[in-house]
Amino acid sequence: MVKKWKGIKEIVENAPKELIETQEDGYLYYSAPEGHRLILSVVTITPSNVSYEIKDFGIAINGRKDGIVRRGFSLGKGRMITDDDEPVIELLEEEKMGAEEVKKRINEEWRKARMRVQGREFSQTSEEKT
């Protein structure tokens, strides 16, 4: 599932319907439900665009709806994001690997490492995956 909201007005009105709400320090903070993550994209210097994963974003309780506050995992509280930053928030599903996919990737990495050590790019014998 991918949801995308562009601009402060759409983020403030529509994003909270899909997210988990908590109240803290005069803000309503919205975070991704379990199994999902939030990505915030902003324009730094036109036309450069920066995207990063955020923990949550906040909307002021006092009624001020012209900006949102972002909080990252390692950045703590962030700055106020306004429409001048052309914000886009995306709600993405986290990629999950099953046991078979993990086993397949480990075997593939082991095979590549073995060939590198032996100094050859491709396997000279056919190896069956178990």
RATACOR-V366196 format. One record per residue. N is the residue number from 0. OMEGA is omega in degrees with one decimal (none if undefined). BURIAL is + if it has 24 or more other ideal C-beta (glycine too) atoms within 12 Angstrom, else -. Layout:
n: <N	N>
omega: <OMEGA	OMEGA>
burial: <BURIAL	BURIAL>
This chain:
n: <0	1	2	3	4	5	6	7	8	9	10	11	12	13	14	15	16	17	18	19	20	21	22	23	24	25	26	27	28	29	30	31	32	33	34	35	36	37	38	39	40	41	42	43	44	45	46	47	48	49	50	51	52	53	54	55	56	57	58	59	60	61	62	63	64	65	66	67	68	69	70	71	72	73	74	75	76	77	78	79	80	81	82	83	84	85	86	87	88	89	90	91	92	93	94	95	96	97	98	99	100	101	102	103	104	105	106	107	108	109	110	111	112	113	114	115	116	117	118	119	120	121	122	123	124	125	126	127	128	129>
omega: <176.3	174.6	-178.5	176.7	-178.6	177.2	-176.7	-176.8	-179.9	178.6	-177.1	-176.0	-170.1	-176.1	-177.9	179.9	-176.3	-169.8	179.7	-175.3	170.7	179.9	-176.7	174.1	177.1	179.1	166.7	-179.7	-179.0	-179.9	-178.2	173.8	-179.1	-179.7	179.6	175.9	179.5	175.7	178.1	175.7	176.7	176.3	179.5	174.6	-174.7	1.3	-179.0	-178.4	-179.7	177.9	175.6	179.4	179.3	177.3	178.2	174.6	-175.4	175.0	-177.7	179.4	-174.6	176.1	179.2	-173.3	-177.0	178.5	176.1	176.0	179.6	173.6	179.0	179.3	-178.1	-174.3	-176.1	179.3	-179.8	-177.8	178.4	177.5	179.7	178.6	177.1	179.9	-178.3	-175.5	173.1	176.7	179.0	174.5	-175.9	173.7	176.0	177.4	179.0	177.8	174.6	-178.2	-179.3	179.0	178.0	179.8	179.8	-180.0	178.1	178.6	180.0	178.7	177.3	-179.9	178.9	-179.9	179.3	179.6	177.3	-179.8	-179.8	176.6	177.6	-177.1	-173.9	179.3	179.6	176.6	178.4	-179.4	176.5	178.2	-179.3	none>
burial: <-	-	+	-	+	-	+	+	-	-	+	+	-	-	+	+	-	+	+	-	-	-	-	-	-	-	+	+	+	+	+	+	-	-	-	+	+	+	+	+	+	+	-	-	-	-	-	-	-	-	-	+	+	+	+	+	+	+	+	-	-	-	-	-	-	-	+	+	+	+	+	-	-	-	-	-	-	+	-	-	+	-	-	-	+	+	+	+	+	+	+	-	-	-	-	-	-	-	-	-	-	-	-	-	-	-	-	-	-	-	+	-	-	-	-	-	-	-	-	-	-	-	-	-	-	-	-	-	-	->
